[in-house]
Amino acid sequence: MKALSAIAVAVGLLAASLAQAATTSTQVNVSKNARAVDLGLAPQGEVRAITLSLAVRNLAALEAFVASTVDPASPNYRRFLTPEQVGAQYGQDAASVSQVVNFLKASGLAVTRVYKNNLLVSVQGTNAQLAAVFGSPIHRFSLAGQTYEAPLSTTAIPAQLAGVVKGVHGLSSRPLMKSNTVRRVNAGAAAAEGQVAPTKVPTPAAAATAEPGSYTTADLARQYNITPLYQAGIDGAGRTIGIATLADYRQSDAFAYWDSLGLATARNRITDVRVDGGASPGYGVGTEGAGETTLDVQQSGGVAPGADMRVYIAPNTEQGFIDVFAQPVDDNLVDTLSISWGSAEIANYPESMAALHTVFLQAAAQGIPVIAASGDAGAYDINRNYTYPDCTTLLSVDYPAADPIVLAAGGTTLPHVQPHLYGTITVSQERAWAWDYLRDYFVKNYGQAYYYANIFPVGGGGGVSVNFARPSYQANLAGVANSAAGQTLYCKNAFVGEPGNGVLDLIDMPGNYAGRNLPDVSLNADPYSGYSVYQEGMWGSGSGGTSFVSPQLNGIFTLISAGKGGRVGFLQPQLYGAFKARGYGAGSPFRAITAGTDFYYSSKASFNPATGLGTLDVANLARVLGVQF
């Protein structure tokens, strides 16, 4: 491993041991970008907010409890906790919390929230105060067209808080996450390719004949056998969908979408919650991430039209990403929670992943499943940032889907005939979604450089985590893989902002690591067999990405929760247990996907890191999880 001034490479240990996982896992991290430009000292009087994460008392006991809540043989089966109970049993005691609060107040900081879990504390202070407490002046930086604030040098947890405080989140305001949404190819020389399938306005009458690329939640219901739940009167009523997002949107767009499908939805069903002040202003077409939040609400609420919804909107920062999960879990008002934002796990801060792992465990202890998109860069998630051929390809997975508590939502391509300017492409059966099937057409007609700039490596994310150990629900499961050998990320100096014409070794991945495999399950995600979205008074077709699958699964498990009359809890032990018992046989909730790749892993009639357990028969899944209809 080579240490580089321009690239922060950190290797350490992260506790990722569930009762069903190995005790430790190797933490691998590389910064997402090259050297930033220092713009000087940030305004000293500017007030900033941060969140501190505290050490868990008896993490192993919390992990064991989570496992027991979905074990029918355990006395804890479906006996979920409240946030206060989590705090009392696994959070810091009152004296330790008071020690933290009193020190922060004595340092001039304002404590704005002590979470009920006694594991997170939010504070506000000026840049000068934060610098004095944590040991580094706060500067402004410019990087990749974005300006943000961050510590100039290494920070430290004050000695008075050592052993209690484990992480400080938000001293940097640099945006970290990207939405996992993709459009049909419509760039450069191939711009006209995006126009070959015109947008059509969906209506209840036309929904049954929708064309690929213009599908709605009604088509999803037919494709994956959700309809029997609706016929039994199960529409999500009595349950609340939780959406975590980093961009704003218009509620009116969601209601227009549902109205077009003839869905009867309560006009007061949505509550927007602005976390840490909410996202950056703006929600129109072209505003970063606005389309993501729009489709998240439309898809989840369209699958479960009778459910209420709470949309948690946070800024795209380290603190925002932690708090956008922590607040809904602390509120304990949602029955499911999904997100469609993420980034390569090796581009995330180790202390942030440790803090969020605890939040995900708390959600599971409270019966709330957390679902995340597995990414839209196939088996090469980091190559969304480090693009080929300026950098080599590197097998990598998306976060937070990589966390073993989070259900990882993968993607497929549905059968369809795809018209193009210079011919047609036929996908004859549902397959793993990756645009490798477009390679021959685009290389022939637009050249290899265009293919690598616009097509590769777009596809459903999947692979092997090198930060989280393999959980027991994937133990002894045919098709589960270890990390590949010989994986190194090399980039040209100029690409990462270093002088000279050489090549830099940025990170070396551990080979043969028995890590958590993802995705867990998959649904249609390819824009060419994808969906319509209504935004700012306009319909647009040809949208896709695993960002659709995550809220769709959210809606599906909301239906199942409504049918059961209670929360479904930690999902993976239940899903993998059903698969080990039933496989793809009669009455199975799973449909094998046996075609296609994610550019590296092949889909097949077993678990695989391209499509996971396969796609769903939702009616069968509901029955397996205890819904009677």
N, C-alpha and C positions, 0 to 999 in steps of 0.2 A: 504494500500500500504506500503510495507516494503522498507526502504532505505538500499542499499547494496553497500559496497565498490567496489565489483567486477562488478556490473552491474549498469550502469547509467540509472536510470529511471526518466524520466521527464514528468510531466503533466502540461499543460498550455493551452493557447488558440491560435488558428491559424485562421487568417481571411480567410475564404473559402466561403464567401457569394457572389454568383453570383446574378444577377437580378432574376435568377430562383432558388435561394437556400436560406436556412435560413441564418441569419446574422453571426453566429459564429459556430464553431465546436470545440469539445474537442480534444486537441492534446495529443496523447498517444505515448510514445517513450520508447524503451528499446534497449540497445546496443546489437550488434549482437554476441559479443564474450566475453569470460571471460577476466581476467586480463592479460595485456600484460607485457612483461619483459622489464624493463627500461635498455637500453644499454648505457645510458649516453648522454652527451651533443652532439648535432649534429654539424657538421663542421660549424663554425661561419661565414666563408667567402663564403659558398655555396649560390648561387643565386637561389631563389625560386619565383614562380609566384602565385598570389592570385587574387581573384575577390571580389569586394565590391558591395553589392546590396543596392540601395537607396530607400527611401520611395516613394510610389506612391502618386501622387497628385489626390485625389478624386477617390479612388478605386471603389466606388459604381457607379460612372459615367462611368468608363471604362467597368465594368461588364454590365451595362445597354446598352452601345453602342454595345458590342459584341452580346448581345441578339437581338438587333434591326437589325443587318446585315443579319439575316436569318428569319426575320419576313416580309412576303410579304406586310403587311399593313403599314410598317414603311417607311418613306422617306429615311432611311439609308439602305434599303434593297439592299444588294450586293454592297454597296458603301464602299469598303474596304480602309483602310488607308495605308500610307507608314510608315516606321519606323520613319522618321523625323516628321511626323504628330502625331504619338503616343507620341514621345518625347515632342513635343510642347504642346500637350493637357493634357498629364498625367504624364510626367516625371518631374524631378526637373527643376527649372528655371536655366538660365545661371549663375546667381550669386551663387546659391547653389552648382552647379557643379564646378564652379571655386573655391569656398571655399574648397571643398573636394580635388580637384587637387592640389591647392596651398599648402594645409597642407601636403599632401603626399610627394610632391616634397621637401618641407622644411624639412621633416623628413628623406631625403636621398633616398626615393623610386623613381623608374622610372615609370611614368605612360605610359603604353603601348597601352591602348585603352580606349576611352570613347565611349560607345555604343550610337547609334543614338537615342535610346529610353530615354536617359538621366537618366537611372535607373541602369546601371551597369558600373563599372570602373575597369579595370584590371591594375595591377601594378607588378613590380618586385623589389626584394630587397634581401639582404643577411639575413641569419637566425638571425644574431645579430641585424640588423635593424628592422626586423619584430618583434623580441622579445621586442625591445625598444618601438616600437609604440603600440603594443597590449598587453603588460604587462606580458608575460610569456616566459621563455627560451624555445627553441625548442630542444627536445631530440629525439634520435633514440629509437625505440621500436621493439620488436619481438613478433609476435602473429600468431599462427596457421601456422607457417612455412613462414610467410611473414615479411619482415623488412620495416619499414616506419618511417617517421618523423612526430612529432606532438607536440603541446604545452604541457609542463609538468603540468601546472596548468590552472586555469580558465583565459580566456582572457577577455578583455573589449574593447569596442569602445571608442576611445579617446573623452574626453569631448568636444573638438573643433568640432567634427563631430556628436555629439548627435542630434537626431531629423532629421538628413538627411540620415545618413548611418544606415541601419537596420541589415545588416549581413556581416560577413567576412568569405569568403569561400576559403579553400585551405591551411590553416595553418597546417592541417593534410593531409598527403598524403596516408592515409590508403585506400586500395581498398574497395569499398562499394558495387558494383553491381555484379550480376551474369547474365550470358546469360540464356535465357529461351528456351533451346534446350535439347532434350532427345533422347537417343538411345534405341533400343530394349534391353531387359534384356540380359546381357552378362557378368556376374560377378560370381566369386567364383565357388561354386559347380555347378552352372547352366550355365557355360561358353558355353557349346555346344548348349544351347538354341538359342544363337544369330546366329548360323550358319544354322539353318533349312530352311531359305529363302535366297537362294544365290543371290548375286548382279547381276543384269542384266544391260547391257549398253542400255540406251534408244536411240531410233532412231525415225525419223519421221514416218516410216512405222510401227514400233512396239508400238508407243505410245498409240494407241487405244486399245491395249491388255495388257497394263502394269499390273503387279500384285500388290496387296496391299503391301505397304512398298517400292515400286519402282515407285511411282507416280511422275509425273512432272507437270509443269504448264499447259501442254496440257490436262492432266486428270482433273486438277482443273477446267479448262474452261468448260469441258463437265459436270462435276458434279454440278456446280453452275450456269450454263446457262450464261456463259460469251460469248460464241461463236457468238451469234447474233450481238454483237458489232463489232467483227472482220469482220463478213460478211457485215456489213454496212460501212466498211472502217475505223472504229475507233480503232486505235492501240496505242494511247497516243502521237502521233506526235504533236509538238508544246507545250508540257508540260514538266516539269522537276520534277523528283522524288527526294526527299530528304531522305537520310538514315543517322541516327545518331547511332554511334557505338563506342565501346571502345576497339577494336582490329583491327589489320591490316589484309590484305588479298591480293590475286593476281588478278588483272583485267583479266589476261589470263584465269583463271578458269571460270570466268563468261562468257566470249566469247565462250569458249569450250562448256559450258552447252547449251547456246542459239544455237550455231551452230549444236549441236547434234539433236536439235528439229526442225531444218530447219527454224529458225527464222532469218529474215533479220534485222540485227541491225547495226547501224552506228559504225564504228571502233573508232570514237572519242566521243562516247556518254557519257562516264564516266569522271567526274572530281573529283579527290580525294582532300580533303581539310583537312590538318592536324591542328587540334585545340590544342592550348597549347602545341605544339610540337609533337602532335600525340600520338599513343599508344606505349606501350613497344615494343621493336624490336621483330620480328618473325611473321611468317604467315603460317608455315607449319602445317601438320597434327599433332595434339597433342598440338600445341601452344594454350594457353588459349584464348578462344573467337574467334580464327581465323575462325573456322567453322561457327560461328554465323554470322560474317560479310559476309563470302562467300555465305551462303544461303540467307541472306537478299538481297544481290545484285542480285543473280540469280533469286529468286522468284519474287521480285517486277519488275525487268527488263524483266522477262519472261512473266509476265501478261500484261505488257504494253511495248511491244518491240519497239515501235516507239518513246518512250519518251527519253529525255536526263536524266542523273543522276548526282547528286552531293552527294558524300559519305563523311560525316564529321566524322573524326576519332580523338578521344580524349583519354587522359589517364584515367584510372579507379580510379578517385579521386573525392572528393566532388566538387572541382572547375571544373574538367574536365566534370563532369556530368551536371553541370549548363551551362558551355560554349558550350557543344556539341549541346545544343538547342538554346542558345542565339545567337551564330554566324550565323547559317542558317536563323534565324528569322531576325537578323540584316542585313544580306546580301539581304534577300527578293528575292532570285532567284529561290527558289523551290516552287512548287505548293502543295505539300504534304510532310509530314515528319513522319517517323516512327522509332521506336526503339524496340529492342527485349531484352534489358537488364533491370533488375529491382531488387528490394529486398522488403522484407516485409515493409509495410508502417510504422509499429511501430519500425523499425530499422533505420529510416531515421531521419536526423537532422531537427527539426522544422523550423529553419531559412532557411534551404535549400529548404524545401517544399514551404515556403512562397515566396521565390525568384522565384522559378520555376513556381509557380502558376501565377505570374505576366507575366513571359515569355510566358506561354501557352495562357494567355489572349491576349497578344500582337499578337501572331501567329493567333489567331482567328480573331482579329481586322483587320489583314492583309489578311484574307481569307484562311489561311493555316491550314488545319486540322492536328492535331497531333494524332498519333495512337501508342498504346503500347501493348505489350503482357501482358496478365492478370496473367501470372505465370504458373508454372508446378507442383505445390504442392497441387492441389485440393483446398479444403476449409481451408487448414492448412498451409498457406504460410510461417509462421515463423518456421515451423518444417523442412524446408530445412536446417536451422542452428541448431535448438534445436531439436534433433531427439528423437523419441520415440523408446525404453522405458526409455532412460536416462532422458527424460523430458516428461511431459504430452503433449497432443495435445492442440492446441490453435487455434480457428477459427480466421483467419486473411487473409488479402488480400495484393496484390502486388502493388508496387509503381514504376513508375508514373501512372500506369493504374487507380489507385484509384482517381486521381484528376478528378473532374467532367468535366473539359474542354477536357480531353484526352479520345479518343475513346478506350475502353478496349476490346481487342481481345481475345475471349475465344476459347475453343477447343471441338471437337466432335471426335467420332470414327465412321468410315464408316463401313457398313456391309461387312463381310469377314469371311472366314474360316481360322483359325489360326493353322498351324501345330506346334506341340511340340514333344519333345522326347517321351513322355508317353501318347500321345493322341492328340486330337484336341479340340479347343475352337471355337465355332461359335457365331459370333455377327450378329444377324438376321436383325437389322435395325439400322439406324444412331442414335446414343445415345450420351449422355454427356460423354466426355472422362475422365475416371478415371480407374485406374487399380484395382478397387475393383472386377471387373469381373475375374481377375487373381488369386484372393485370394485362392479359393479352390484348384486350380491346384498346386500352388507353396507351400502352406502349406502342402498339402498331399505328395508332392514329394521331398521337400527340407526343410520343417519345418517352424514353425512360426517365429523363429528368422530371418531366411533368408527373409521371407516375409516383416518383418518390416524394415530390413536393406536395401532392394533393390526394393521393390514394393510400399509400403505405404510411403507417400501419393501422388504418382505420378498421375497427372491428370490436366485438365484445371483449372486454378485458378478462383475462384468465391466466393462471399460473400458480407459482409457489411463493409464498411469503418467506422472506429471509429475516423477518423481525418477530414473527409469532410462531411458536412451536405448534406442531400438529396436534389438534385437539382429539380427544378420544372418540368423538363421534365419527372421525375419519380413520380411526385405527383399523387395521386389517381389512381395508376396503379396496377391492380390486380397482385399479385405474388411478389411485392416488400416486402422485409423483414426488420425488425429491428435487431440490434445485439442481439445475444443470451445471456441469463443470465448465471451467474455462471462460467465465463471463466477466469481461472487463469493458468499461466505458472509456474509449479513447476519443478525444476531440481535437480538432485543429486549434492551434493557439488563437488565431484570429476570431474563431467562433466564440470563445469564452473570454475574449478581451485581453489576452496576454500578448505581449510583443513577440515578434519572430514568426517563423514559418513552420515551426515544428509541430509535434503531436503530443498532447498531454494525456497521461494516464490518470483519469479522474477517480475511478473507484474499481475495486476488485470484489466481486461477489463470492460468498462462500459456496462451494460446490457440494452437492450431495446432502444438503441440509434438509432435514425432515420437517418442513414447515407446513403451516396451514395452507390448504389448497382452496382456490376459488375460481369460478363462482360456485354457489350452492345450487341454484336453479336458474333457468333461463326462460325468457319469452321473446317474441318478435321485437327486434330493435333496429333492423336495417332500414335506413330512410327510403330505399327503393321499394320496400314492402311495408313502409311505415305509415305515418299518421298525419292528420290535419290538426292544426292549432288555430284558434281564434285569438287575435291580438290586435288591439287598437282599431277595432272596427273592420278588420280584414281577416279573411281565411287564407291560410297558407298550407300547402301540402308538401310532402317530401321531407318530413322531419322524422328523426329517429335518434337512436342512442340508448344506452342503458339508463339514461335519465328518464325514459318512459317506463322502463320495466320496474324501477324502484317504486314510483308512486302507484303503478298498477298492482304490484304485490301488496302495497300498503292497503289499497282498496279491497283486495281479495281477502286479506287477513282481517280486515274490519268486518267484512261480511261473515266470516267464520266466527269472529268474536261475538257478533250479534246473534248468530245462530246458536252459539253455546251459552249465551247469556253471561259471559264473563271474558276476561282477558285470556289470550292464548299463551303468553309467556315466552320463554326462551325457545326459539323455533328449531334450531338445528338438531338437537338430540331427538326431537319428535319426528322431524323429516327424515333424518338418516336412519332412525329406528324403523320407520315405516318402509323405507327402501330396503333395508336389510331383511325385513320380514316378507316383503311382497315382490321386490324386484319390479319388473315391468309386466307382471302377469295380470290376470283378470282382477278388476277392481282396484288396480294400483293407481295412486295419485300421479304417477310419473310416466311420461312418454319418452322413449329413447330417441335421441338424435344421433344418427349414424353417419352423417355426411358433413364435410367441411372441416375447416381448421380455424384457429385464431392466429394464423400465420406461423404457428409452431406446434401447438398441441392439436391432436386430431379428436374429433367427436366420435364416439362409439357407444355401443350398447352396454355401457357400464358407467360408473362415475368417471369423469375426465375433466382436466383443467380448461377445456374449451367451453363446455356447456353444463358442467356440474352433473347433477342427477338427471338432467334433461328438462323438458317442459312439463307443464301441469295439466292434469284433468282436475279442475277445481271442484267439481261436484264430488268426485271420489275423495279428494283431499279433505273436503269438509266432513265427509262421513268418517274417514279414518281419524280425524281430530275430534270426533264426538258430536257432530251436529246431526240431529235426527230430523229427516224430512222425507 
